Amino acid sequence: MADRNDLTTGRGEGMTLAALCLFGLALFVVPLGLLAKVGLTEGGVPSLAPLAEALTSGSVQRATWNSLESSILSGLAALVVGTTLALVIGLTDVRAKGAAVFALLLPMMIPPQVTAIAWVQALGPSSVVLNTLGLAPPPGTPHPLYSPMGVMLLLTVQHAPLVLLVVLAALRTLPREMTEAARIFGARPWRLLRRVILPLLAPTLAAGFMLAFVSALGNFGILAILGIPARYTTLPVLIWRRLSSFGPGALTDVAVISILLAVISLVGIAIQIGLQRRMRATVVGPPQPPLRITLGRARPWAEAGLALYVAATLFLPLTALAATALVATYGLPLNAGTITLENFAEVLFRQASTLRAFANSTLAAGGAALVIAALAILIAYFATRRAAGLPRRIGGALSAIADVSYAIPGLVISIAFILTFIRPLPILGVSLYNTLWIIFLAYLTAFLSIGLKPVVAAYGQLDPALDDAARVSGAGYGRRMRRVFAPLVAPAAASGAILVFLTAYNEVTVSALLWSTGNETIGTTIFNYEDGGYTTLAAAMSCVTVVATVLLMAALDRLGRWLPPGVVPWRG
């Protein structure tokens, strides 16, 4: 009986591993391999000549410099802002921390193109809010955000919450023994921060900066909406403009530029890993609740600073967005004579493309979230196995290529999928190009790492004896997964699915080059409205998107009270 169970287990695991390998081959190896073949070969022979030739182009050189400049400077600014916010919330006695974290993380969940539109409408001579208050600059005044500094400012606002989230998580695992010892020896808060806490956080700070850097490097919404009017072209915008202008005939050209963008991203990740290894600090003792510094009379000032930051980065642009959506023509002041709901009626009931966009984004993002949750449970099981062997190597390889795909900007993934699926599938003769399926599959490739990370961490906390006990009891692979492991890691898988859905639902970077008429997404529809000059319609649809995002986050936050810690990522 035992031998038969072992054989059944082997067959079950073997079939699962084969299916996972096929998945990885179809959605990771083949698309990225084709991209590398086009961008890194010449005459069928591996060569760096295409990259070198691309770098001789003045437009590519300027776009590369602009990408590096905006990503590095905004990454540093996001590191400073996000770390400061995390230290205030995580280490002091400021009140309403849950509400503060929720409000501070909202800009990260709002699509970058919506963030850019909101800020453009908040400032400048046509601002509805400024015109209503009589504070608008004279007509013809250049918009202050249509500049390199404007691009970097919004990239900082968009990505500072990423750093905040990373540093807050690190503060929760920081043992108190060292900080308490420093306080016993008379170290005041500033000295304690400078000599103890920040050195211990050094690897986390390096990771936070590189996360902000890579996110800024691949950001398309902000870089397109602000960068194009400012004539500040970056690599993602250059790729989009060339493919939009010349169509599939420019695939070889944009593939080379995509390789350049991917190489910069991967070099950045490699530098981050190297820095983390050099700065890794070994801390003895179990994690404890983080230090709580009493601010005393300074607490109202700290709370006022947090409120001011939230008002400036969240409420001001969202108020301007709502005001623009409520007037018939962009630039009019908002009053009883100009207020209208026609823009909302247009996008919600009359424009078929917007209704399709909401349906398409819900289907693609929701489907990707569910599939990634299931895949994560299977991949993480093999990746975290104690015994070395082929299953563990396959699980580790799939986890590694998922991380690489997440580090690569979304537009690069799009180019790879166009190269792969522009022709009909072999044998089947069915083409996925210009369908919603190609967007769905691209989401699986781009966002698998987001759903996988929490599940890998959950498996790491399980007692390895569980698997041994189930095997001894005669449970085959399928029963072990159904009855033991899947229920235990389901909260972590749900957490990953939530993040995947929120990330994919409003994104524009992956779908910017993959959408087609009838297969619009929310992100591309908003971008097309703004790019086509329909500012009030773009504002109305953006408002609906923001409300949907906030309601979903609020519902999940409320549900998180009854769920295990970590299922809702922004809850402590």
C-alpha positions as CSV (number, residue, x, y, z in Angstrom):
1,M,0.0,0.0,0.0
2,A,2.8,2.4,0.9
3,D,4.6,1.7,-2.4
4,R,1.4,2.4,-4.3
5,N,0.8,5.7,-2.5
6,D,4.4,6.7,-3.2
7,L,3.9,6.0,-6.9
8,T,0.6,8.0,-6.9
9,T,2.3,10.9,-5.1
10,G,5.1,10.8,-7.6
11,R,2.7,10.9,-10.6
12,G,0.7,13.7,-9.1
13,E,3.8,15.8,-8.4
14,G,5.2,15.0,-11.7
15,M,2.1,16.1,-13.6
16,T,2.0,19.3,-11.6
17,L,5.7,20.1,-12.2
18,A,5.2,19.4,-15.9
19,A,2.2,21.8,-16.0
20,L,4.2,24.5,-14.2
21,C,7.1,24.0,-16.5
22,L,4.8,24.4,-19.5
23,F,3.4,27.5,-18.0
24,G,6.8,29.0,-17.3
25,L,8.0,28.1,-20.8
26,A,4.9,29.6,-22.6
27,L,4.6,32.9,-20.6
28,F,8.1,33.6,-19.5
29,V,10.9,31.8,-21.4
30,V,9.4,32.0,-24.9
31,P,8.3,35.7,-24.8
32,L,11.4,37.0,-23.1
33,G,13.6,34.7,-25.2
34,L,12.1,36.1,-28.5
35,L,12.6,39.6,-27.2
36,A,16.3,38.8,-26.5
37,K,16.6,37.1,-29.9
38,V,15.4,40.2,-31.7
39,G,17.3,42.7,-29.6
40,L,20.5,40.8,-29.0
41,T,21.3,39.0,-32.3
42,E,22.5,40.1,-35.6
43,G,22.2,37.7,-38.5
44,G,21.1,35.0,-36.2
45,V,24.3,35.3,-34.1
46,P,24.3,36.7,-30.5
47,S,25.6,40.2,-30.7
48,L,25.5,43.5,-28.8
49,A,25.7,45.4,-32.0
50,P,22.0,46.2,-32.1
51,L,22.2,47.8,-28.6
52,A,25.3,49.7,-29.6
53,E,23.7,51.0,-32.8
54,A,20.6,52.1,-30.8
55,L,22.8,54.0,-28.4
56,T,24.2,56.0,-31.3
57,S,20.8,57.5,-31.9
58,G,20.4,60.9,-30.3
59,S,16.8,60.3,-29.3
60,V,17.7,57.0,-27.6
61,Q,20.6,58.7,-25.8
62,R,18.3,61.6,-24.5
63,A,15.6,59.2,-23.5
64,T,18.1,57.0,-21.6
65,W,19.5,59.9,-19.8
66,N,16.1,61.3,-19.0
67,S,15.0,57.8,-17.7
68,L,18.1,57.5,-15.4
69,E,17.8,61.1,-14.2
70,S,14.1,61.0,-13.4
71,S,14.3,57.5,-11.8
72,I,17.4,58.2,-9.6
73,L,16.4,61.6,-8.4
74,S,12.7,60.7,-7.8
75,G,13.9,57.4,-6.1
76,L,16.1,59.3,-3.7
77,A,13.3,61.8,-2.9
78,A,10.8,58.9,-2.4
79,L,13.4,57.2,-0.1
80,V,13.7,60.3,2.1
81,V,9.9,61.1,2.1
82,G,8.8,57.4,2.6
83,T,11.4,56.7,5.3
84,T,10.5,59.9,7.2
85,L,6.8,59.0,7.2
86,A,7.5,55.4,8.2
87,L,9.7,56.5,11.1
88,V,7.1,59.0,12.4
89,I,4.3,56.4,12.2
90,G,6.3,53.4,13.2
91,L,8.4,54.8,16.1
92,T,6.4,57.6,17.7
93,D,3.1,58.0,19.6
94,V,1.2,59.9,16.9
95,R,-2.5,59.0,16.9
96,A,-4.8,57.5,14.3
97,K,-2.0,55.5,12.7
98,G,-4.3,53.2,10.9
99,A,-6.1,56.0,9.1
100,A,-2.8,57.7,8.4
101,V,-1.3,54.7,6.8
102,F,-4.4,54.1,4.7
103,A,-4.4,57.7,3.5
104,L,-0.7,57.7,2.8
105,L,-0.8,54.5,0.8
106,L,-3.8,55.6,-1.4
107,P,-1.5,57.4,-4.0
108,M,0.2,54.1,-4.6
109,M,-3.1,52.4,-5.4
110,I,-4.4,55.2,-7.6
111,P,-3.2,54.7,-11.2
112,P,-0.2,56.9,-12.2
113,Q,-2.1,58.3,-15.2
114,V,-5.0,59.4,-12.8
115,T,-2.4,60.9,-10.5
116,A,-0.9,62.9,-13.3
117,I,-4.3,64.1,-14.6
118,A,-5.4,65.1,-11.1
119,W,-2.2,67.2,-10.5
120,V,-2.4,68.8,-14.0
121,Q,-5.9,69.8,-13.2
122,A,-5.0,71.0,-9.7
123,L,-2.4,73.5,-11.0
124,G,-2.0,75.8,-14.0
125,P,-4.1,78.5,-15.6
126,S,-7.0,76.2,-16.5
127,S,-7.4,74.7,-13.0
128,V,-11.1,74.6,-12.0
129,V,-10.2,74.9,-8.3
130,L,-7.8,77.8,-8.8
131,N,-10.3,79.6,-11.1
132,T,-13.1,79.1,-8.6
133,L,-10.9,80.6,-5.8
134,G,-9.6,83.3,-8.1
135,L,-6.0,82.1,-7.8
136,A,-5.4,80.8,-11.3
137,P,-2.3,82.2,-13.1
138,P,-3.0,84.4,-16.2
139,P,-4.0,82.5,-19.4
140,G,-1.0,81.4,-21.4
141,T,1.2,80.9,-18.3
142,P,3.2,77.7,-18.7
143,H,2.0,74.8,-16.6
144,P,4.4,74.3,-13.7
145,L,4.3,70.5,-14.0
146,Y,5.2,70.3,-17.6
147,S,8.9,70.2,-16.8
148,P,11.5,67.6,-15.7
149,M,11.0,68.7,-12.1
150,G,7.3,68.3,-12.4
151,V,7.8,64.7,-13.7
152,M,10.1,63.9,-10.8
153,L,7.8,65.5,-8.2
154,L,4.9,63.3,-9.3
155,L,7.1,60.2,-9.5
156,T,8.1,60.9,-5.9
157,V,4.5,61.3,-4.7
158,Q,3.6,58.0,-6.5
159,H,6.4,55.9,-5.2
160,A,7.0,57.2,-1.7
161,P,4.3,54.9,-0.3
162,L,6.3,51.9,-1.6
163,V,9.2,53.0,0.6
164,L,6.8,53.7,3.5
165,L,5.4,50.1,3.2
166,V,8.8,48.5,3.1
167,V,10.3,50.5,6.0
168,L,7.2,50.0,8.1
169,A,7.5,46.2,7.6
170,A,11.1,46.3,8.6
171,L,10.4,48.4,11.8
172,R,7.9,45.8,12.9
173,T,10.6,43.1,12.8
174,L,13.3,45.2,14.5
175,P,14.1,43.8,17.9
176,R,14.0,46.2,20.8
177,E,17.0,44.9,22.8
178,M,19.5,47.2,21.0
179,T,17.3,50.3,21.0
180,E,16.5,49.7,24.7
181,A,20.2,49.2,25.5
182,A,21.0,52.5,23.7
183,R,18.3,54.4,25.7
184,I,19.6,53.0,29.0
185,F,23.0,54.4,28.1
186,G,21.4,57.8,27.6
187,A,21.0,58.0,23.8
188,R,18.5,60.6,22.9
189,P,16.0,59.9,20.1
190,W,18.0,61.6,17.3
191,R,21.2,59.9,18.3
192,L,19.4,56.6,18.7
193,L,17.9,57.0,15.2
194,R,21.3,57.9,13.6
195,R,23.5,55.4,15.4
196,V,21.3,52.4,15.9
197,I,18.0,52.3,13.9
198,L,19.1,53.6,10.5
199,P,22.2,51.4,10.3
200,L,20.0,48.4,11.1
201,L,17.6,49.5,8.4
202,A,20.4,50.0,5.8
203,P,19.5,46.9,3.7
204,T,15.8,47.9,3.8
205,L,16.6,51.4,2.7
206,A,18.6,50.1,-0.2
207,A,15.7,47.9,-1.2
208,G,13.3,50.8,-0.8
209,F,15.3,53.0,-3.1
210,M,15.7,50.4,-5.8
211,L,12.0,49.6,-5.6
212,A,11.2,53.2,-6.2
213,F,13.9,53.5,-8.9
214,V,12.7,50.5,-10.9
215,S,9.0,51.6,-10.5
216,A,9.9,55.1,-11.8
217,L,11.9,53.6,-14.6
218,G,9.0,51.7,-16.0
219,N,6.2,54.2,-15.1
220,F,4.3,55.2,-18.2
221,G,1.3,57.2,-17.1
222,I,3.1,60.1,-15.4
223,L,6.0,60.1,-17.9
224,A,3.6,60.3,-20.9
225,I,1.0,62.8,-19.6
226,L,3.7,65.2,-18.2
227,G,6.7,64.3,-20.2
228,I,5.3,64.6,-23.7
229,P,4.1,68.3,-23.3
230,A,7.4,69.0,-21.5
231,R,9.4,67.4,-24.3
232,Y,11.0,65.2,-21.7
233,T,11.0,61.9,-23.4
234,T,12.0,58.7,-21.5
235,L,12.5,55.2,-22.7
236,P,8.9,53.9,-22.0
237,V,7.4,56.9,-23.9
238,L,9.9,56.6,-26.7
239,I,8.8,52.9,-27.1
240,W,5.1,53.8,-27.1
241,R,5.5,56.7,-29.5
242,R,7.5,54.6,-32.1
243,L,5.2,51.6,-32.0
244,S,2.1,53.9,-32.1
245,S,3.4,55.8,-35.0
246,F,4.9,53.0,-37.1
247,G,2.9,50.0,-36.0
248,P,4.2,46.4,-36.0
249,G,6.8,47.4,-38.6
250,A,8.8,49.1,-35.8
251,L,8.9,46.0,-33.6
252,T,12.5,45.3,-34.2
253,D,13.5,48.8,-33.4
254,V,11.4,49.0,-30.2
255,A,12.6,45.5,-29.2
256,V,16.1,46.8,-29.0
257,I,15.1,49.8,-26.9
258,S,13.0,47.5,-24.7
259,I,16.1,45.3,-24.1
260,L,18.0,48.5,-23.1
261,L,15.3,49.4,-20.6
262,A,15.2,45.8,-19.2
263,V,19.0,45.8,-18.8
264,I,18.9,49.0,-16.8
265,S,16.2,47.6,-14.6
266,L,18.1,44.3,-14.0
267,V,21.4,46.1,-13.3
268,G,19.6,48.2,-10.7
269,I,18.2,45.0,-9.0
270,A,21.7,43.4,-9.1
271,I,23.2,46.5,-7.4
272,Q,20.4,46.3,-4.8
273,I,21.2,42.7,-4.0
274,G,24.9,43.4,-3.8
275,L,24.4,46.3,-1.5
276,Q,22.0,44.3,0.8
277,R,24.6,41.6,1.1
278,R,27.3,44.1,2.0
279,M,25.1,45.9,4.5
280,R,23.4,42.9,6.0
281,A,23.4,43.2,9.8
282,T,23.0,40.1,12.1
283,V,20.6,40.8,15.0
284,V,20.3,38.4,17.9
285,G,17.0,37.9,19.6
286,P,13.3,37.5,18.5
287,P,11.4,40.3,16.9
288,Q,9.4,42.5,19.3
289,P,7.0,45.5,19.0
290,P,8.9,48.5,17.6
291,L,10.1,51.3,19.8
292,R,7.6,53.9,20.8
293,I,9.1,57.4,21.2
294,T,6.9,59.8,23.2
295,L,6.9,63.1,21.3
296,G,5.3,65.2,24.1
297,R,4.6,68.7,23.0
298,A,5.9,67.9,19.5
299,R,3.1,65.4,18.8
300,P,0.5,67.9,17.6
301,W,3.2,69.3,15.2
302,A,4.0,65.8,13.9
303,E,0.3,65.0,13.4
304,A,-0.2,68.4,11.7
305,G,2.7,67.6,9.3
306,L,1.2,64.2,8.4
307,A,-2.2,65.8,7.8
308,L,-0.6,68.6,5.7
309,Y,1.2,66.0,3.6
310,V,-2.0,64.0,3.0
311,A,-3.9,67.2,2.1
312,A,-1.2,68.3,-0.4
313,T,-0.6,64.9,-2.0
314,L,-4.1,63.4,-1.9
315,F,-6.9,65.7,-1.2
316,L,-5.8,68.7,-3.3
317,P,-5.4,66.7,-6.6
318,L,-8.5,64.6,-6.0
319,T,-10.5,67.7,-5.3
320,A,-9.3,69.2,-8.5
321,L,-10.2,66.0,-10.4
322,A,-13.7,66.0,-9.0
323,A,-14.1,69.7,-9.8
324,T,-13.0,69.2,-13.4
325,A,-15.5,66.3,-13.8
326,L,-18.3,68.5,-12.6
327,V,-18.0,71.3,-15.2
328,A,-19.0,71.2,-18.9
329,T,-15.7,72.7,-20.2
330,Y,-12.3,72.5,-18.7
331,G,-11.2,75.9,-17.3
332,L,-14.6,77.1,-16.1
333,P,-15.0,78.0,-12.4
334,L,-17.2,75.7,-10.4
335,N,-20.4,77.3,-9.3
336,A,-24.2,76.8,-9.3
337,G,-24.4,77.8,-13.0
338,T,-21.6,75.6,-14.3
339,I,-22.0,72.4,-12.2
340,T,-23.2,69.4,-14.2
341,L,-23.3,65.6,-14.0
342,E,-23.2,65.2,-17.8
343,N,-19.6,64.0,-17.8
344,F,-20.4,61.1,-15.5
345,A,-23.6,60.3,-17.4
346,E,-21.5,60.2,-20.6
347,V,-18.8,57.8,-19.3
348,L,-21.1,55.6,-17.3
349,F,-24.2,55.3,-19.6
350,R,-23.5,56.6,-23.1
351,Q,-19.9,55.7,-24.0
352,A,-19.8,52.0,-24.9
353,S,-16.0,52.0,-24.7
354,T,-16.0,53.0,-21.0
355,L,-18.4,50.2,-20.1
356,R,-16.3,47.7,-21.9
357,A,-13.2,49.0,-20.2
358,F,-14.7,48.4,-16.7
359,A,-15.8,44.9,-17.7
360,N,-12.5,44.1,-19.4
361,S,-10.4,45.3,-16.5
362,T,-12.5,43.4,-14.0
363,L,-12.3,40.2,-16.0
364,A,-8.6,40.4,-16.8
365,A,-7.5,41.6,-13.4
366,G,-9.8,39.4,-11.5
367,G,-9.0,36.3,-13.6
368,A,-5.3,37.0,-13.2
369,A,-5.6,37.4,-9.5
370,L,-7.4,34.0,-9.1
371,V,-5.0,32.1,-11.4
372,I,-1.9,33.6,-9.7
373,A,-3.2,32.7,-6.3
374,A,-3.6,29.1,-7.4
375,L,-0.2,29.0,-9.1
376,A,1.5,30.6,-6.1
377,I,0.2,27.8,-3.8
378,L,1.7,25.2,-6.2
379,I,5.0,27.0,-7.0
380,A,5.8,28.0,-3.5
381,Y,5.2,24.4,-2.3
382,F,8.1,23.2,-4.5
383,A,10.3,26.2,-4.0
384,T,10.3,25.9,-0.2
385,R,10.8,22.1,0.0
386,R,13.6,21.0,2.4
387,A,15.0,18.2,0.2
388,A,17.2,19.3,-2.6
389,G,16.2,17.8,-6.0
390,L,14.4,18.5,-9.3
391,P,11.1,19.7,-7.7
392,R,12.9,22.3,-5.6
393,R,15.0,23.5,-8.5
394,I,12.0,23.9,-10.7
395,G,10.1,25.8,-8.0
396,G,13.1,28.0,-7.4
397,A,13.6,28.7,-11.1
398,L,9.9,29.7,-11.5
399,S,10.1,32.0,-8.5
400,A,13.3,33.6,-9.9
401,I,11.9,34.2,-13.4
402,A,8.8,35.7,-11.8
403,D,11.0,38.1,-9.9
404,V,12.9,39.0,-13.0
405,S,9.6,39.6,-15.0
406,Y,8.3,41.9,-12.2
407,A,11.6,43.9,-12.2
408,I,11.3,44.4,-16.0
409,P,9.0,47.4,-17.0
410,G,5.5,46.5,-18.2
411,L,6.1,48.0,-21.6
412,V,9.0,45.5,-22.1
413,I,6.6,42.6,-21.3
414,S,4.1,44.1,-23.8
415,I,6.7,44.1,-26.6
416,A,7.7,40.5,-25.7
417,F,4.1,39.4,-25.9
418,I,3.5,41.2,-29.2
419,L,6.5,39.4,-30.7
420,T,5.2,36.0,-29.4
421,F,1.5,36.3,-30.2
422,I,1.3,38.5,-33.2
423,R,1.1,35.3,-35.4
424,P,-1.5,32.6,-34.9
425,L,-0.7,29.9,-32.4
426,P,0.9,26.8,-33.9
427,I,-1.5,23.8,-34.5
428,L,-4.5,25.8,-33.2
429,G,-4.3,28.5,-35.8
430,V,-5.9,31.0,-33.3
431,S,-4.4,34.5,-32.9
432,L,-4.4,36.1,-29.4
433,Y,-3.2,39.4,-30.7
434,N,-5.8,42.2,-30.4
435,T,-7.8,40.2,-27.9
436,L,-8.3,40.4,-24.2
437,W,-6.5,37.1,-23.8
438,I,-3.2,38.6,-24.5
439,I,-3.7,41.3,-21.8
440,F,-4.7,38.6,-19.3
441,L,-1.7,36.5,-20.1
442,A,0.6,39.5,-19.9
443,Y,-0.8,40.2,-16.4
444,L,0.1,36.6,-15.3
445,T,3.7,37.2,-16.4
446,A,4.0,40.8,-15.0
447,F,2.4,40.3,-11.6
448,L,3.1,36.6,-10.6
449,S,5.8,37.8,-8.3
450,I,3.4,40.0,-6.3
451,G,1.1,37.0,-5.6
452,L,4.0,34.6,-5.0
453,K,5.9,36.5,-2.3
454,P,3.3,36.2,0.5
455,V,2.7,32.5,-0.2
456,V,6.5,31.7,-0.1
457,A,6.7,33.5,3.3
458,A,3.7,31.5,4.6
459,Y,5.2,28.2,3.6
460,G,8.4,29.2,5.3
461,Q,6.5,29.5,8.6
462,L,5.0,26.0,8.4
463,D,6.5,23.1,10.3
464,P,8.2,20.7,7.8
465,A,6.9,17.8,9.9
466,L,3.4,18.5,8.5
467,D,4.4,17.1,5.1
468,D,6.1,14.0,6.7
469,A,3.1,13.3,8.9
470,A,0.7,13.5,5.9
471,R,2.9,11.2,3.8
472,V,3.2,8.6,6.7
473,S,-0.6,8.7,7.0
474,G,-0.9,7.7,3.3
475,A,-2.0,11.0,1.9
476,G,-1.1,11.5,-1.8
477,Y,0.1,14.7,-3.3
478,G,-3.4,15.9,-4.2
479,R,-4.9,15.2,-0.8
480,R,-1.9,16.9,1.0
481,M,-2.4,20.0,-1.1
482,R,-6.2,20.1,-0.6
483,R,-6.4,19.1,3.1
484,V,-3.2,20.5,4.6
485,F,-1.2,23.1,2.7
486,A,-3.8,25.0,0.6
487,P,-6.0,25.8,3.7
488,L,-2.9,26.9,5.7
489,V,-1.5,29.3,3.1
490,A,-4.9,30.4,1.8
491,P,-4.8,33.7,3.7
492,A,-1.4,34.5,2.2
493,A,-2.7,33.6,-1.2
494,A,-5.7,35.9,-0.7
495,S,-3.3,38.7,0.3
496,G,-1.3,38.2,-2.9
497,A,-4.5,38.1,-5.0
498,I,-5.7,41.3,-3.5
499,L,-2.5,43.0,-4.4
500,V,-2.5,41.6,-7.9
501,F,-6.1,42.8,-8.5
502,L,-5.5,46.3,-7.2
503,T,-2.3,46.5,-9.3
504,A,-3.8,45.2,-12.5
505,Y,-7.2,46.7,-12.3
506,N,-6.1,50.3,-13.1
507,E,-2.7,49.7,-14.7
508,V,-1.8,51.3,-18.1
509,T,1.8,50.3,-18.5
510,V,1.3,46.7,-19.6
511,S,-1.9,47.2,-21.6
512,A,-0.8,50.5,-23.3
513,L,0.6,48.6,-26.3
514,L,-1.7,45.5,-26.1
515,W,-5.2,47.0,-26.1
516,S,-7.4,47.2,-29.2
517,T,-10.9,48.4,-30.1
518,G,-13.3,46.3,-28.1
519,N,-10.6,45.3,-25.6
520,E,-10.0,48.6,-23.9
521,T,-8.9,48.7,-20.2
522,I,-9.7,51.3,-17.6
523,G,-6.1,52.7,-17.7
524,T,-5.9,52.9,-21.5
525,T,-9.4,54.5,-21.8
526,I,-8.5,57.3,-19.3
527,F,-5.2,57.9,-21.0
528,N,-6.9,58.1,-24.5
529,Y,-9.5,60.5,-23.2
530,E,-6.7,62.8,-21.8
531,D,-4.5,62.4,-24.9
532,G,-7.4,63.2,-27.2
533,G,-8.3,66.4,-25.3
534,Y,-11.4,65.1,-23.6
535,T,-10.2,66.4,-20.3
536,T,-13.6,66.5,-18.5
537,L,-14.4,62.9,-19.6
538,A,-11.0,61.7,-18.4
539,A,-11.6,63.4,-15.1
540,A,-15.1,61.8,-14.7
541,M,-13.8,58.3,-15.4
542,S,-10.8,58.9,-13.2
543,C,-13.2,59.9,-10.3
544,V,-15.2,56.7,-10.8
545,T,-12.0,54.7,-10.8
546,V,-10.7,56.3,-7.6
547,V,-14.0,55.8,-5.8
548,A,-14.0,52.1,-6.8
549,T,-10.4,51.7,-5.6
550,V,-11.1,53.5,-2.3
551,L,-14.3,51.4,-1.7
552,L,-12.5,48.2,-2.4
553,M,-9.6,49.1,-0.1
554,A,-12.1,50.2,2.7
555,A,-14.0,47.0,2.4
556,L,-10.8,44.9,2.5
557,D,-9.6,47.0,5.5
558,R,-12.8,46.3,7.4
559,L,-12.7,42.6,6.5
560,G,-9.1,42.5,7.7
561,R,-10.3,42.8,11.3
562,W,-11.5,39.2,11.1
563,L,-8.7,37.8,8.9
564,P,-5.2,36.6,10.0
565,P,-2.5,39.3,10.0
566,G,-0.9,39.9,6.6
567,V,-4.0,39.1,4.5
568,V,-4.7,42.8,4.0
569,P,-1.2,44.2,3.3
570,W,-1.7,47.7,4.7
571,R,-3.0,46.6,8.1
572,G,-0.4,46.3,10.8
